[in-house]
Amino acid sequence: MDNPPVQATNSFNLFTIIQKSWERFWTYSNQIIAVSALVTIITMTLTYLNGGLDQVKANLGLIDPFNNPEQFTSTLRVSFTSLVILLNGIFTTLGSGVIISILHNSSRNIANEIRAVLPKTLPLLIAGFLGTLAVLGGIILFIIPGIVLGIWFMFAPTVVVVENKSAIDALKRGNGLVKGKFWSVLLITLLGFILLAALSATISTIPVFGPLASDILLWPFTVVFIYSLYTELIHFHARENNTQ
């Protein structure tokens, strides 16, 4: 029998968000870690294959000694590396979507949540791509706009999965979500990410399994953290509407 979903509270602060994130993570830890481990194994395998491309090319006889082999192999490497980056992004985005779906539906059936998220693959990818471009552009040009856009757009994957919105509508939704709470969200996000980065660096120092454990545990916890922040913002706006 599934546990009841974690309820939002009237308190909006870093401690509350971390507490709710931990409760959600612990409640669905088996499902979340299974999804994260699968994504990590796939992305690490692709990255390993990319690193061993020279050997693969030699084994497959892809080096052409009669037609500028250095340029040929360099082009092949760039193409393969680009493909690996694309595939890693796709699998990571889908993994995030499945974790969000597990939390939103209070589900322990991973297969059901994968089926639920697959139709949303394109808007998830588009939202992630456009959001990243906008944030990078803002940071390169003026820094501050990049930070503002980063706060707005970090909720896009959650909005796509939970509210079933298109990529563009999901990106626009961020402005409405943080309305009246922007500085609180900014502070909570920065402090939360600093804590997670410090924890990741600490875990990564553990010999052999440290880096792998960091990837499997802290990436999905970041997804849960953002989802918890989203639910608290939804609750905040609901209370605001009820008092009007």
PAZALUM-336494 format. One record per atom (N, C-alpha, C): x, y, z; residue in one letter. Coordinates in steps of 0.001 Angstrom, whole numbers, plus 500000, padded with zeros to 6 digits. Layout:
REM PAZALUM-336494
XYZa;...
//
This chain:
REM PAZALUM-336494
500840498806500000m;500000500000500000m;500869501235500000m;500554502217499132d;501355503426499016d;501170504314500228d;502240505001500622n;502140505989501672n;501397507213501148n;500714507975502029p;500052509194501571p;501076510202501103p;500722511070500141p;501669512058499657p;502075513027500753p;503303513540500663v;503790514509501639v;503024515804501460v;502496516334502555q;501678517531502487q;502544518786502540q;502101519832501818a;502777521121501897a;502463521769503246a;503256522752503628t;503075523411504914t;502885524902504716t;502641525603505823n;502505527054505759n;503846527754505911n;504896527004506149s;506217527579506347s;507027527464505064s;507600528597504631f;508337528627503369f;509776529028503664f;510638528038503882n;512037528305504177n;512872527101503766n;514192527269503822l;515098526212503371l;514925524945504180l;514786525077505502f;514641523893506342f;513406523092505944f;512291523794505706t;511051523119505322t;511209522388504002t;511828523048503018i;511997522438501696i;512884521203501785i;513976521296502539i;514865520140502690i;514148519011503424i;513392519360504462q;512657518345505218q;511655517621504329q;510862518380503557k;509872517770502670k;510552516965501562k;511681517475501082s;512423516745500049s;512903515405500582s;513433515406501801w;513925514166502391w;512783513179502618w;511633513684503099e;510482512804503328e;510040512148502023e;509987512940500966r;509584512388499663r;510639511404499152r;511886511784499258f;512971510925498779f;512966509590499527f;512797509648500835w;512814508432501645w;511601507552501347w;510427508175501188t;509196507431500939t;509283506623499648t;509867507230498621y;509955506568497311y;511407506274496932y;512235506011497955s;513669505835497714s;513959504662496781s;513247503556496932n;513500502401496066n;513279502737494606n;512169503397494317q;511840503745492936q;512792504819492397q;513046505841493225i;513898506951492782i;515322506469492521i;515871505681493433i;517247505198493266i;517337504232492083i;516291503428491872a;516294502510490725a;516339503292489416a;515523504339489306v;515521505172488096v;516869505855487928v;517391506419489015s;518670507116488960s;519806506174488589s;519806504979489161a;520860504007488851a;520819503607487378a;519616503408486851l;519468503035485440l;519996504142484533l;519601505393484829v;520071506525484024v;521585506666484134v;522119506513485341t;523566506644485550t;524339505576484798t;523849504349484845i;524518503249484133i;524519503511482624i;523380503962482100i;523282504228480657i;524229505356480247i;524202506465480984t;525032507617480614t;526519507318480803t;526852506582481852m;528263506219482057m;528745505274480968m;527891504352480536t;528258503425479462t;528499504178478156t;527603505109477848l;527765505906476628l;529045506739476690l;529313507330477850t;530522508139478013t;531775507272477884t;531715506071478442y;532851505140478341y;533093504743476889y;532016504467476173l;532149504114474768l;532745505269473975l;532339506479474327n;532881507654473636n;534374507785473905n;534777507522475152g;536200507606475495g;537016506538474801g;536388505391474518g;537108504311473854g;536874504269472355g;536493505398471779l;536139505423470356l;537308505046469457l;538510505458469811d;539666505144468967d;539834503630468807d;539682502914469938q;539805501464469882q;538657500855469078q;537455501428469272v;536294500934468528v;536507501119467034v;537008502289466654k;537253502558465230k;538259501574464657k;539299501309465434a;540314500369464956a;539726498967464791a;538911498580465756n;538305497243465698n;537348497108464521n;536656498192464200l;535677498148463112l;536291498461461752l;537571498810461752g;538238499131460493g;537743500413459864g;537403501409460728l;536846502658460206l;537918503663459797l;539186503351460026i;540251504271459653i;540613504043458190i;540473505091457413d;540725504993455977d;542096505595455666d;543130504789455425p;544486505317455210p;544651506027453875p;543662505921452957f;543803506510451629f;543054507834451483f;542367508274452561n;541533509472452411n;541609510321453672n;542753510890453926n;542974511793455053n;542438511185456352n;543083510170456855p;542560509462458027p;542408510335459259p;543326511318459449e;543237512157460650e;541959512995460636e;541643513598459480q;540434514405459380q;539185513522459492q;539272512342458876f;538126511429458907f;537808511021460340f;538827510599461083t;538605510128462444t;538224511274463370t;538763512489463108s;538398513639463924s;536924513978463745s;536445513932462504t;535031514198462222t;534144513144462867t;534590511899462806l;533826510816463417l;533745510994464927l;534858511396465537r;534865511595466987r;533898512705467384r;533940513829466668v;533041514945466984v;531586514513466841v;531296513772465780s;529923513312465546s;529463512363466644s;530335511439467011f;529972510460468035f;529836511130469398f;530745512063469706t;530666512788470973t;529378513590471059t;528996514232469951s;527749515007469920s;526548514090470145s;526592512913469544l;525503511950469723l;525420511491471171l;526568511233471786v;526589510798473187v;526023511884474100v;526410513137473862i;525896514258474662i;524380514353474525i;523899514202473284l;522451514265473030l;521722513134473751l;522231511906473620l;521590510756474257l;521622510866475778l;522750511319476319n;522830511510477769n;521801512522478248n;521640513597477478g;520643514609477828g;519233514055477783g;518946513227476776i;517616512629476640i;517313511706477815i;518241510818478134f;518018509861479225f;517924510564480576f;518752511588480784t;518695512327482051t;517377513080482182t;516927513688481081t;515650514418481097t;514489513467481368t;514483512325480691l;513425511342480919l;513461510812482358l;514667510578482874g;514788510122484261g;514208511131485232g;514498512401485007s;513935513453485854s;512417513453485773s;511902513325484554g;510455513303484368g;509795512136485086g;510424510971485036v;509864509788485701v;509867509980487219v;510938510543487766i;510996510796489212i;509903511774489625i;509723512838488849i;508668513812489138i;507300513139489089i;507097512287488101s;505823511590487956s;505568510645489129s;506609509968489604i;506493509091490775i;506029509895491987i;506634511058492196l;506272511901493337l;504853512444493203l;504530512928492022h;503225513554491816h;502082512555491942h;502290511353491437n;501238510337491462n;501328509416492669n;502286509695493567s;502497508832494747s;502541507364494327s;503349507109493297s;503359505788492667s;504624505010492993s;504465503695493071r;505617502816493235r;505830501937492002r;505059502193490965n;505153501410489740n;505947502207488702n;507227501876488577i;508103502627487678i;507649502501486234i;507240501300485833a;506822501076484446a;505654501977484076a;504689502121484974n;503546502990484703n;503978504437484523n;504907504888485339e;505354506284485265e;506203506531484020e;506952505524483590i;507703505661482338i;506727505824481174i;505679505001481167r;504669505112480108r;503965506463480155r;503759506995481344a;503091508284481480a;503967509435480988a;505282509293481163v;506201510388480816v;506627510356479345v;506684509179478742l;507171509060477367l;506464510006476388l;505125510172476446p;504477511115475520p;504896512566475738p;505505512841476894k;505915514208477219k;507398514432476948k;508031513471476277t;509466513561476029t;509842514814475258t;509131515097474171l;509484516244473329l;509360517564474076l;508221517859474735p;508170519127475477p;509196519206476601p;509510518072477231l;510548518080478263l;511898518477477678l;512237517888476525l;513521518195475892l;513575519629475385l;512487520081474770i;512451521453474238i;512544522468475373i;511797522229476443a;511835523139477595a;513240523191478186a;513880522018478310g;515235521982478844g;516229522690477950g;516115522475476645f;517048523091475688f;516877524604475646f;515638525072475477l;515389526514475396l;515722527209476714l;515373526547477814g;515687527126479114g;517182527287479320g;517941526263478941t;519398526330479083t;519985527427478214t;519518527534476969l;520013528586476080l;519724529974476645l;518511530173477145a;518126531478477681a;518962531835478909a;519160530873479782v;519940531123480993v;521393531421480646v;521985530630479756l;523372530872479354l;523520532226478676l;522555532556477805g;522590533853477143g;522504534994478134g;521617534858479110g;521475535901480123g;522718536051480972g;523351534938481315i;524568534993482120i;525711535621481343i;525858535241480067i;526942535787479238i;526791537291479052i;525547537744478858l;525315539161478570l;525348540025479829l;524571539634480833f;524428540524481984f;524464539826483346f;524584538517483383i;524649537699484606i;523312537690485351i;522853538853485792i;521620538922486589i;520416538355485838i;520196538740484552p;519073538128483830p;519181536613483747p;520396536112483650g;520586534668483605g;520149533998484893g;520438534646486027i;520017534102487321i;518496534119487440i;517880535233487017v;516421535360487076v;515768534286486208v;516253534135484977l;515696533119484076l;515918531714484622l;517066531509485274g;517340530203485862g;516322529840486932g;515935530816487747i;514928530585488785i;513574530303488147i;513205531051487122w;511924530822486440w;511884529449485774w;512938529134485039f;512897527987484141f;513207526657484822f;513740526674486047m;514067525398486681m;512821524575487000m;511654525222486994f;510407524498487268f;509772523908486011f;510332524197484840a;509701523783483579a;509473522272483496a;510466521409483799p;510200519965483715p;509056519520484631p;509007520075485844t;507936519726486774t;506585520155486224t;506536521353485635v;505280521871485078v;504825521015483900v;505758520598483048v;505409519747481906v;504771518449482389v;505382517831483399v;504901516528483875v;503620516672484694v;503585517605485626v;502472517724486559v;501259518403485930v;501508519494485191e;500410520291484645e;500151520003483172e;500965519118482592n;500785518698481200n;500780519876480233n;501682520821480448k;501770521998479592k;502815521799478502k;502721522626477472s;503718522600476406s;505027523180476919s;506090523031476137a;507400523526476558a;507382525033476798a;506810525792475864i;506787527251475983i;505944527673477174i;504771527078477338d;503901527426478470d;504561527055479799d;505304525953479805a;505995525545481031a;507080526549481405a;507786527066480405l;508814528078480668l;508176529375481171l;507054529750480594k;506359530976481031k;505810530837482450k;505448529633482817r;504796529377484105r;505685529752485284r;507001529689485101g;507921529976486196g;507744531352486780g;507485532340485943n;507297533711486418n;506117533793487378n;505013533117487023g;503843533118487888g;504074532362489185g;504865531296489115l;505117530487490311l;505890531264491374l;506885532030490957v;507729532725491938v;507204534114492276v;506081534509491698k;505516535832491960k;505237535999493455k;505778537060494014g;505605537323495434g;506577536578496326g;507375535700495751k;508324534905496535k;509676534787495847k;509962535672494908f;511172535507494106f;512428535470494969f;512576536444495866w;513816536517496640w;513946535336497589w;512832534884498126s;512860533698498986s;513269532468498186s;512690532323496984v;513027531186496126v;514497531238495724v;514979532428495380l;516386532589494993l;517303532178496134l;517023532668497337l;517874532364498485l;517832530873498816l;516629530302498842i;516483528874499157i;517211528027498115i;517062528394496842t;517699527632495763t;519217527696495859t;519754528895496044l;521206529053496129l;521777528286497320l;521164528453498486l;521653527760499674l;521498526246499536l;520367525827498979g;520134524392498789g;521148523778497846g;521421524447496736f;522375523920495767f;523801523937496316f;524133524957497129i;525460524993497758i;525631523806498705i;524598523518499495l;524651522373500406l;524779521058499645l;524015520923498556l;524082519700497764l;525440519547497084l;526005520673496613a;527327520626495978a;528392520219496993a;528295520763498212a;529261520405499258a;529129518933499630a;527891518462499725l;527666517051500047l;528183516146498938l;527958516566497697s;528447515791496552s;529966515699496563s;530617516827496833a;532081516828496871a;532604515927497984a;531897515920499111t;532317515081500243t;532161513599499914t;531000513233499356i;530754511834499020i;531725511353497940i;532054512235497018s;532931511863495903s;534344511526496353s;534718511959497556t;536068511657498051t;536183510219498554t;535052509534498723i;535089508140499169i;535711507283498059i;536728506493498376p;537401505706497328p;536449504762496601p;536699504592495328v;536042503640494436v;534593504010494149v;533728503932495172f;532296504071494924f;531752505481495184f;532593506371495701g;532127507713496050g;531492508480494905g;532190508647493772p;531607509398492656p;530317508782492129p;530273507445492064l;529073506765491584l;527905506993492544l;528167506877493840a;527121507098494841a;526615508530494785a;527519509470494555s;527130510871494455s;526173511085493291s;526491510487492143d;525628510622490970d;524259509993491205d;524252508806491768i;523002508063491922i;522089508690492973i;522666509285494018l;521857509805495117l;521535511295494991l;522506512098494627l;522313513546494723l;521642514161493502l;521832513559492317w;521084514075491162w;519574513936491382w;519055512750491757p;517612512661491963p;517131513493493148p;517988513659494174f;517566514488495311f;517384515935494870f;518209516385493924t;518033517734493375t;516684517858492671t;516303516818491928v;514987516805491264v;513875516875492306v;514014516098493380v;513014516096494453v;512973517457495141v;514120518063495324f;514213519383495962f;513429520421495157f;513625520437493855i;512914521398493002i;511417521104493000i;511048519819492969y;509632519451493023y;509007519916494345y;509718519755495454s;509207520194496754s;509032521704496791s;509974522423496202l;509860523875496113l;508649524264495282l;508416523549494208y;507244523779493353y;505945523581494140y;505847522488494892t;504611522214495631t;504367523271496716t;505425523756497347e;505255524799498356e;504789526102497722e;505273526406496516l;504823527607495811l;503355527484495405l;502963526306494948i;501552526070494601i;500685526285495838i;501120525754496969h;500377525886498219h;500313527352498653h;501417528058498495f;501471529484498859f;500461530286498053f;500421530075496741h;499486530825495897h;498032530425496179h;497796529170496527a;496456528737496890a;495980529465498138a;496850529615499140r;496490530353500347r;496253531819500037r;497068532384499162e;496899533783498787e;495539534004498125e;495162533100497239n;493874533213496547n;492698533057497513n;492854532198498513n;491774531971499474n;491554533151500402n;492608533957500602t;492476535098501499t;491970536345500797t;491868536274499462q;491392537443498714q;489874537456498621q;
//
